[in-house]
Amino acid sequence: LRVRPEHFPAGTRRLLEVVVQRLAAVLHRIQQQRYDQARDTERTQLFLVSASIAQELDFELVAERVVLGVTSVTDFADATVEVRHGRVLQRAAAFGNGDPSDAVTSKIALWQEALVDEHRVGELSYRVPLRDALPARPGEQNGSTFSGLVTELLDRDGGVLGYLTLSRPRTGAEPTEQMVQTIELFARQAQIALVNASLYVEAKRQRDIAQALTLVTSAVSQSLETDEILEICCKAAQTHSVGERAAIYLLDEHGQVTLATSYGRDSDVPDSARGPLLVADDPLLTEAVQSPRPVVVGDLAESARYSGSWLARELGLPIQF
């Protein structure tokens, strides 16, 4: 309260002090009411997310509730949830300008490069410049310009499962410590849902593998033809792995390899790949025969040792023996 400095009657200063005290009390009550309303809204949104986790195994439904809730209790107008799939991230939910139907993907390396300790503002959150809800590459934006927060979604071992991204602050101000804590509360809810979904998918995958192995064991116990057993094994290997195609080659006593069966995408192997092939002529076959353990090559295109493998060129990537 500011009063123009003029001559005041006796007692006026004391009167002004009383007015200021009462005004401060009113403002304090208003501020406390707003704080309580904000906390009530936050608790309500967190309860809705928690209820979604308890009732749904579909992570995308929970992710939609997270982005809706976090934008309603923070200063940010846009929010997205990205889920990691190997080396890429797939958008699972978005609120604001983002459109989850666009199936937006990005490389995990882009996010890892953007999130450095100098940008950390919380236990899980980083302050970074964004471009279309993704971390901006160096030079695309001024690195000192605040435009959003990226919060990590971690598994139990600290590995990255995905990210919660918030952008377009309504007031343009940087987030307070309290706001960051609120954002990380929602991020942890998303973490729980994502871990639960991963465990559910993995349990289902293991169950399907067990059923496939039971089928193979049953086929062997019934003394079916070798070709039929190999076909069942090949189909099971392709169906319950990340490979788009599987093939089984048989090795004879002369070191020659012949294709027995293949299954999956483009499973029609060229006649030239049906053999017989000499193990000694192909580095991939040579190591597969000599190694006591399975030989796994993630990306032959990046491996100088296997880039010349004739069998690899015929069958595609990756390959496991």
C-alpha positions in Angstrom: 0.0 0.0 0.0 1.6 3.2 -1.1 0.4 6.6 0.1 1.5 10.0 -1.3 3.8 11.7 1.2 1.8 14.6 2.5 1.0 16.0 5.9 -1.3 13.6 7.8 -3.4 14.4 10.8 -2.3 12.9 14.1 -3.0 9.2 14.3 -3.2 8.7 10.6 0.0 6.7 10.4 -1.3 4.2 13.0 -4.6 3.9 11.1 -2.7 3.2 7.9 -0.7 0.4 9.7 -4.0 -1.2 10.8 -5.4 -1.0 7.3 -2.2 -2.6 5.9 -2.3 -5.4 8.4 -6.0 -6.2 7.6 -5.3 -6.0 3.8 -2.3 -8.4 4.2 -4.6 -10.8 6.1 -7.2 -10.7 3.3 -4.5 -11.3 0.6 -3.0 -14.1 2.6 -6.4 -15.8 2.8 -7.0 -15.4 -0.9 -3.5 -16.8 -1.6 -4.2 -19.7 0.7 -7.5 -20.5 -0.9 -5.9 -20.5 -4.4 -3.1 -22.7 -3.1 -5.7 -25.1 -1.5 -7.7 -25.1 -4.8 -4.6 -25.9 -6.8 -3.6 -28.7 -4.5 -7.2 -30.1 -4.6 -7.0 -30.1 -8.4 -3.6 -31.7 -8.4 -4.8 -34.4 -6.0 -7.9 -35.0 -8.1 -5.9 -35.4 -11.3 -3.4 -37.7 -9.6 -6.3 -39.8 -8.2 -7.8 -40.1 -11.7 -4.4 -41.3 -13.1 -3.9 -43.8 -10.2 -7.5 -45.1 -10.8 -6.7 -45.5 -14.5 -3.5 -47.5 -13.6 -5.5 -49.8 -11.3 -8.3 -50.4 -13.8 -6.5 -50.5 -17.1 -3.5 -52.4 -18.5 -3.5 -50.3 -21.7 -0.7 -47.8 -21.2 -2.0 -45.4 -23.8 -5.2 -44.8 -21.9 -3.1 -43.9 -18.8 -0.8 -41.7 -20.8 -3.7 -39.7 -22.1 -4.9 -39.2 -18.5 -1.4 -38.1 -17.5 -1.0 -35.4 -20.3 -4.5 -34.1 -19.6 -3.9 -34.0 -15.8 -0.4 -32.4 -15.9 -1.5 -29.6 -18.2 -4.5 -28.8 -16.0 -2.4 -28.2 -12.9 0.8 -26.6 -14.4 1.6 -23.6 -16.5 2.2 -25.7 -19.6 -0.4 -25.9 -22.4 1.1 -28.9 -24.3 2.2 -32.3 -23.1 3.3 -35.5 -24.8 4.4 -38.9 -23.7 7.0 -40.8 -25.7 7.6 -44.5 -25.2 10.9 -46.2 -26.1 11.0 -49.1 -28.5 14.6 -50.1 -29.0 16.5 -47.2 -30.6 13.4 -45.1 -31.3 10.7 -43.4 -29.4 7.0 -43.7 -30.3 4.5 -41.0 -29.3 1.8 -42.6 -27.0 -0.3 -39.6 -26.1 -0.4 -35.9 -26.6 -2.5 -32.9 -25.3 -2.5 -29.5 -26.9 -0.9 -29.0 -30.3 0.4 -32.6 -30.6 -1.5 -35.2 -32.5 -1.0 -38.8 -31.3 -2.6 -40.2 -34.5 0.5 -39.0 -36.4 2.5 -41.8 -35.0 5.5 -39.5 -34.4 8.8 -41.3 -33.9 12.3 -40.0 -33.1 15.7 -41.5 -32.3 16.6 -42.1 -28.7 20.0 -40.6 -29.4 18.4 -37.2 -30.0 17.0 -37.2 -26.5 20.1 -38.5 -24.8 22.2 -35.8 -26.4 19.8 -33.0 -25.2 19.5 -34.2 -21.6 22.7 -33.2 -19.8 23.3 -32.4 -16.1 23.6 -28.7 -16.9 19.9 -28.7 -17.9 18.7 -30.6 -14.8 16.0 -28.9 -12.8 14.7 -31.8 -10.7 15.3 -35.4 -10.0 13.9 -36.6 -13.3 13.4 -33.3 -15.2 15.5 -31.2 -17.6 15.1 -27.7 -19.0 15.7 -27.9 -22.7 14.8 -26.0 -25.9 12.2 -27.9 -27.8 11.1 -28.2 -31.4 7.7 -29.7 -32.2 7.7 -31.3 -28.7 11.0 -32.9 -29.4 14.5 -31.8 -28.2 15.9 -29.3 -30.6 19.2 -30.1 -32.3 22.2 -27.9 -31.6 21.8 -24.7 -33.7 18.1 -25.0 -34.3 17.2 -22.9 -31.3 19.1 -20.7 -28.9 20.2 -23.1 -26.1 19.6 -20.5 -23.4 16.0 -20.0 -24.4 13.6 -21.8 -22.2 10.8 -23.6 -24.0 9.9 -26.7 -22.2 10.7 -29.5 -19.8 11.5 -33.2 -20.5 11.0 -35.6 -17.6 12.4 -39.2 -17.8 10.3 -42.3 -17.3 12.6 -44.9 -15.8 12.3 -48.6 -15.0 13.4 -50.2 -11.8 17.0 -50.4 -12.8 17.2 -46.7 -14.0 16.9 -47.5 -17.7 14.9 -45.1 -19.8 11.4 -46.3 -20.7 10.2 -43.0 -22.2 9.7 -39.3 -21.6 7.0 -36.9 -20.5 7.5 -33.6 -22.4 5.9 -30.3 -21.5 6.0 -27.2 -23.7 4.4 -23.8 -24.5 4.2 -22.3 -21.0 1.2 -20.1 -20.8 2.9 -17.3 -18.9 6.3 -17.7 -20.5 7.9 -18.0 -17.0 10.2 -20.7 -16.0 8.7 -23.5 -13.8 9.0 -23.1 -10.0 10.4 -25.9 -7.9 6.9 -26.8 -6.7 5.7 -27.1 -10.3 8.7 -29.4 -11.2 7.8 -31.6 -8.2 4.2 -31.8 -9.4 5.3 -32.7 -12.9 7.5 -35.5 -11.5 4.6 -36.8 -9.5 2.7 -37.3 -12.8 5.8 -38.7 -14.4 6.1 -41.4 -11.7 2.5 -42.4 -12.2 3.3 -42.8 -15.9 6.4 -44.8 -14.9 4.3 -47.2 -12.8 1.8 -47.7 -15.7 4.6 -48.3 -18.2 6.4 -50.8 -16.0 3.1 -52.6 -15.4 2.4 -52.7 -19.1 5.9 -54.0 -19.8 5.6 -56.7 -17.2 2.2 -57.7 -18.6 3.5 -57.9 -22.2 6.6 -59.9 -21.1 4.5 -62.3 -19.1 2.2 -62.9 -22.1 5.3 -63.3 -24.3 6.8 -65.9 -22.0 3.5 -67.8 -21.9 3.3 -67.8 -25.7 6.8 -69.1 -25.9 6.0 -71.9 -23.4 3.0 -72.9 -25.5 5.2 -72.9 -28.6 7.8 -75.1 -26.9 5.0 -77.4 -25.8 3.9 -77.7 -29.4 7.4 -78.5 -30.5 7.8 -81.1 -27.8 4.5 -82.6 -28.7 5.5 -82.8 -32.4 8.8 -84.6 -31.5 7.0 -87.0 -29.2 4.6 -88.0 -31.9 7.6 -88.9 -34.2 6.5 -86.7 -37.0 8.6 -86.2 -40.1 11.8 -84.2 -39.6 10.8 -81.7 -42.2 7.5 -81.0 -40.3 9.3 -80.7 -37.0 11.8 -78.2 -38.5 9.0 -76.2 -40.0 7.2 -76.0 -36.6 10.5 -74.9 -34.9 11.2 -72.3 -37.6 7.7 -70.8 -37.4 7.9 -70.7 -33.6 11.3 -68.9 -33.7 10.0 -66.3 -36.1 6.7 -65.7 -34.3 8.2 -65.3 -30.8 11.2 -63.1 -31.7 11.8 -59.7 -33.2 12.9 -61.2 -36.6 10.7 -60.8 -39.6 12.0 -64.1 -41.1 13.6 -67.3 -39.8 15.4 -70.0 -41.7 17.0 -73.3 -40.6 20.1 -74.6 -42.4 21.5 -78.1 -41.9 25.2 -78.9 -41.8 26.5 -82.2 -43.1 29.8 -84.0 -42.4 31.5 -82.3 -45.3 31.0 -78.8 -44.0 28.2 -78.0 -46.4 25.1 -76.1 -45.4 21.7 -76.6 -47.1 18.5 -74.7 -46.5 15.9 -76.9 -44.7 13.0 -74.5 -44.3 12.2 -70.8 -43.8 9.2 -68.8 -42.5 8.1 -65.2 -42.3 8.2 -62.1 -44.4 9.7 -62.8 -47.9 10.4 -66.3 -46.8 11.0 -67.5 -50.4 14.7 -67.7 -50.4 16.4 -67.5 -53.8 17.5 -70.8 -55.3 21.1 -69.6 -55.0 20.8 -69.6 -51.2 19.4 -73.1 -51.0 23.0 -74.5 -51.1 24.9 -76.4 -50.6 27.1 -73.7 -49.2 30.6 -74.3 -47.8 31.1 -73.2 -44.2 34.7 -72.1 -44.9 33.6 -69.6 -47.5 31.4 -67.5 -45.2 32.7 -65.9 -42.0 29.3 -65.9 -40.4 28.8 -69.6 -40.9 32.4 -70.3 -39.8 31.9 -68.6 -36.5 28.4 -70.1 -36.0 29.9 -73.6 -36.4 33.0 -73.0 -34.2 31.3 -71.1 -31.4 29.8 -73.1 -28.5 27.2 -70.3 -28.0 24.7 -68.7 -30.3 26.2 -66.1 -32.6 24.1 -62.9 -32.5 24.8 -60.0 -34.9 22.7 -57.0 -34.3 23.4 -55.0 -37.4 25.6 -56.5 -40.1 25.6 -53.3 -42.1 27.7 -51.8 -39.2 29.9 -54.8 -38.7 33.0 -55.0 -40.9 33.5 -58.6 -39.9 30.2 -59.8 -41.2 29.5 -57.3 -44.0 30.9 -59.7 -46.5 28.8 -62.6 -45.4 27.1 -64.1 -48.4 24.4 -65.8 -46.3 23.7 -62.5 -44.6 23.0 -60.7 -47.9 20.6 -63.5 -48.9 18.6 -63.7 -45.7 18.6 -60.1 -44.3 19.3 -58.7 -40.8 19.7 -59.6 -38.0 20.7 -63.3 -38.0 21.0 -65.7 -35.1 22.3 -69.3 -35.2 
